[in-house]
């Protein structure tokens, strides 16, 4: 699996970081980002929930 955030769509709601903090964080401006080395989802079962929780669907999840 590959996880990414479209920074053009992200509004900084923080739902990704709240839902799956082992994979997502927020940058200095409050926008979501995938933690370095966690682009594979790090085996966190909450990644899919974070995708659903994003209010603007800025998180992409690609299955291998």
N, C-alpha and C positions, 0 to 999 in steps of 0.2 A: 504494500500500500504506500502511496505517496500523498502527503498532506501539504497543502499550500494555502496561502491567504492572498487574495487579490487586494493589494493595497489601495487601488483606485476605488474599490467598492467599500472597504472597511470604514465604519463610522466610529469605531472605538467604543462600542458598547461594553466590551470586556466579557461577554458571555463565554467566549472560548477559553479564556484564562481562568475564569471561575469554574467552568465545567471540567476541563482537563488541564490542570496546571502543570502536569508532568510533560506536556507537549507544547502548550501555548503560553505566551507571556504578552505583555504590552510594552511598546517602546516608550521613549521619553515623552512622546506626544500623546500617548494613550491608545495608539492603534495596535491591533493585534499582530503578533508575529509568531512564527514557529521557532521554538528554541533550537539553537544550533545542534545538529546531530540527531534531532528528533523528527526529521522529515518523513521517517518511515512509520510514524505513529507510536513508536516505542512500546508496542504491545498494550497500550492503554485502551481498555474497552470503552472508555468514555469519549474517545475521539469522535465516534459516530454521533453521539449525543451533542457534542460541541458543534458539529456540522449542522445538526437540526436546530440548535439553539441560536445560531447566528441570525439576527433579524434581517440582514440584507443578503444572505447567502454568499458571503465573501470567502468562505472556506471551501476549497475543492478537495475532494478525496478520490484518488484514482486507485483502483484495485490493480494488483499485478496480474 
